[in-house]
Amino acid sequence: MGLGISSLIGLKAAALFSSFAFLRIYGFSLLSIPFLYSSLVSVLISIASHPSINLPLLLAKNTDGSFPIWALVIFSPYLFFVRGFSALRRLFSGEAPYSEIVDGVYVGGWPSSPDKLPPGNPAIVDCTCEFPRMSEFGKHAYFCVPTWDTRSPEPAAIESAVKWACRKREQNRPVFVHCAYGHGRSVAVMCALLVALGVVQDWKDAEKLIKEKRPYIRMNTLHRKALEEWSKHRLSPSNKT
């Protein structure tokens, strides 16, 4: 599945610590301190996001999508880095912020502004642990499945999100499932949702359907393993459409 977040942030920690050591050697002691702190935060994120630990609760994202002040302060080197990186990546990728998979059901990236949100006052399923729910969306129905980038929600979390989204669809509300870019975490949940809605027979067919509408999706082995487990033990019945 390539380099996951744990490896990538570990490399970032090494680069930051090298910068700290360089500045320290050449007498820039005060200037080096932010690099040391950022490297320590990166090490902590790298450990907590490793598949064997997988602790997204470390960032303390609340169920309403907000972060406590202490978490914003302590983890600011990571939280604001991913927001900046997301903005730059979107600027140069040219990919649509969201894609409609079937009528009223959307998948996409983090809605950083109202123009990144699908129309129709959608209910939002947020699959990120690192991005906040923007204040502009405070009146939208909201369900959070905090998950590290490149990791997968647990099967039980997928089931909870799917049941919630199905109830919103029964109320004729559009549903928007998002992660950072609409490529992995959100696609895993969307696959399960399409099965539960009766659009497709299984998650593999759902992945093919989503890829037709959003070509750059890329689920990894962790996403597929979680979907297999969800398929075996899911409680939500398929609603044939």
C-alpha positions in Angstrom: 0.0 0.0 0.0 3.0 2.3 -0.2 4.2 4.6 2.5 1.4 5.2 5.0 1.0 8.2 7.3 3.2 6.6 10.0 6.2 6.3 7.6 5.7 9.7 6.0 5.4 11.5 9.3 8.4 9.6 10.6 10.4 10.9 7.6 9.1 14.4 8.4 10.2 14.0 12.0 13.7 13.0 10.9 13.9 16.0 8.5 12.8 18.4 11.3 15.3 17.0 13.8 18.1 17.3 11.2 17.1 21.0 10.8 17.2 21.4 14.6 20.6 19.8 14.8 22.0 22.0 11.9 20.7 25.2 13.4 22.0 24.2 16.9 25.5 23.4 15.6 25.7 26.8 13.9 24.6 28.7 16.9 21.0 29.4 16.1 19.7 27.9 19.4 16.5 30.0 19.8 15.6 29.5 16.1 16.1 25.7 16.4 13.5 25.2 19.2 10.4 25.1 17.0 12.1 22.5 14.8 12.8 20.3 17.8 9.2 20.7 19.1 7.7 19.9 15.6 9.9 16.8 15.3 8.8 15.5 18.7 5.1 16.0 17.7 5.8 14.3 14.4 7.3 11.3 16.3 4.3 11.0 18.5 1.9 11.2 15.5 4.0 8.6 13.7 3.8 6.2 16.6 0.0 6.8 17.2 -0.9 6.3 13.6 1.0 3.0 13.2 -1.4 0.2 12.3 -0.4 -1.8 15.4 -1.4 1.1 17.6 -3.9 3.1 15.5 -4.9 5.7 18.1 -6.7 8.6 16.3 -8.2 9.7 19.6 -4.7 11.2 20.4 -5.8 14.3 18.5 -8.9 14.6 20.7 -11.3 15.5 18.0 -14.8 15.9 19.5 -17.9 14.2 18.1 -19.1 17.6 16.9 -15.9 17.9 14.7 -14.2 20.5 16.9 -10.8 20.3 18.7 -10.2 21.4 22.3 -7.9 24.4 22.6 -5.2 22.3 24.3 -5.1 19.9 21.3 -4.9 22.8 18.8 -1.9 24.1 20.8 0.0 20.9 21.4 -0.6 19.4 18.0 -0.5 22.6 16.0 2.6 21.6 14.0 0.7 18.7 12.6 -2.8 20.1 12.4 -1.9 23.2 10.6 0.6 21.4 8.4 -2.1 19.1 7.0 -4.4 22.0 6.3 -1.8 23.9 4.4 -0.7 20.8 2.5 -4.4 20.0 1.7 -4.9 23.5 0.3 -1.8 23.3 -1.9 -2.6 19.8 -3.2 -6.1 20.9 -4.2 -4.8 24.0 -5.9 -2.6 21.9 -8.2 -4.6 18.7 -8.6 -7.5 20.1 -10.4 -9.8 17.3 -9.0 -13.4 18.1 -8.2 -13.9 18.6 -4.4 -16.7 16.0 -4.5 -18.4 13.5 -6.8 -22.0 12.3 -6.9 -22.0 8.5 -7.0 -25.7 8.0 -7.1 -28.6 10.4 -6.7 -28.1 12.4 -3.5 -25.0 10.4 -2.3 -21.6 12.1 -2.6 -18.0 11.4 -1.7 -15.1 13.8 -1.6 -12.5 15.8 0.2 -12.6 17.9 3.3 -15.1 20.8 2.8 -12.9 23.8 3.9 -15.5 26.3 2.6 -19.1 26.3 1.5 -18.2 25.9 -2.2 -16.6 22.5 -1.4 -19.9 21.1 0.0 -22.5 19.4 -2.3 -25.8 21.1 -2.7 -29.0 20.4 -0.9 -28.0 20.8 2.8 -26.3 17.4 2.9 -25.8 15.3 6.0 -22.0 15.0 6.6 -20.1 11.8 7.4 -16.5 13.0 8.4 -13.9 10.3 8.2 -10.9 12.4 9.3 -9.3 12.8 12.7 -7.1 15.8 11.6 -9.5 18.2 10.0 -12.1 20.3 11.8 -15.8 20.7 11.0 -16.0 24.3 9.7 -18.2 26.7 11.7 -20.3 27.4 8.5 -21.6 23.8 8.6 -22.8 23.9 12.2 -26.4 23.4 11.2 -25.7 20.4 9.0 -26.4 16.9 10.4 -23.0 15.5 11.2 -21.4 12.2 12.1 -17.7 11.8 12.8 -15.6 8.6 12.3 -12.2 9.8 13.3 -9.6 7.9 11.3 -5.9 8.5 10.4 -5.0 9.2 6.8 -4.2 6.0 4.9 -5.8 3.9 7.6 -9.3 2.5 7.6 -12.3 3.0 10.0 -12.9 -0.1 12.1 -15.7 -2.4 10.8 -17.9 -1.3 13.7 -17.4 2.3 12.9 -18.2 1.7 9.3 -21.4 0.0 10.4 -22.4 2.9 12.6 -21.7 5.5 9.9 -23.7 3.5 7.4 -26.7 3.1 9.6 -26.7 6.8 10.3 -26.4 7.7 6.6 -29.1 5.3 5.7 -31.5 7.0 8.1 -30.7 10.4 6.5 -31.4 8.9 3.0 -34.7 7.6 4.3 -35.5 11.3 5.2 -34.5 12.2 1.6 -31.5 14.1 2.8 -28.4 14.1 0.6 -25.4 12.5 2.2 -21.8 13.6 1.8 -19.0 11.2 3.0 -15.6 12.9 3.1 -12.0 12.4 4.2 -9.0 14.6 3.3 -9.3 14.1 -0.5 -12.1 11.6 -1.1 -9.7 8.8 -2.1 -9.4 6.3 0.8 -11.2 6.5 4.1 -14.3 8.0 2.8 -14.4 5.6 -0.2 -14.3 2.7 2.2 -17.4 4.0 4.1 -19.1 4.9 0.8 -18.6 1.3 -0.5 -20.4 0.0 2.6 -23.1 2.6 2.2 -23.8 1.7 -1.4 -24.2 -2.0 -0.4 -26.5 -1.1 2.5 -28.6 1.1 0.2 -29.0 -1.8 -2.3 -27.2 0.0 -5.1 -24.7 -2.8 -5.5 -24.3 -6.4 -4.3 -20.9 -6.1 -2.6 -18.2 -3.6 -1.7 -16.1 -4.7 -4.7 -18.8 -3.6 -7.1 -19.2 -0.4 -5.1 -15.5 0.3 -5.5 -15.8 -0.1 -9.3 -18.8 2.2 -9.4 -17.1 4.9 -7.3 -14.0 4.7 -9.5 -16.1 5.4 -12.6 -17.3 8.6 -11.0 -14.1 9.6 -9.1 -11.1 8.0 -11.0 -8.4 8.9 -8.5 -9.6 6.9 -5.6 -7.1 4.4 -4.1 -8.2 2.2 -1.3 -5.4 0.1 0.2 -5.2 -3.3 1.9 -6.4 -1.9 5.3 -9.5 -0.4 3.7 -10.3 -3.7 1.9 -9.7 -5.8 5.0 -12.1 -3.6 7.0 -14.7 -3.9 4.3 -14.3 -7.7 4.2 -14.8 -7.8 8.0 -17.8 -5.5 7.8 -19.4 -7.6 5.0 -19.1 -10.7 7.2 -20.6 -9.2 10.3 -22.7 -6.2 9.2 -26.1 -5.7 10.8 -27.5 -3.1 8.4 -29.8 -4.7 5.8 -29.7 -3.8 2.2 -32.4 -1.4 1.1 -33.1 -2.3 -2.5 -33.7 0.6 -4.7 
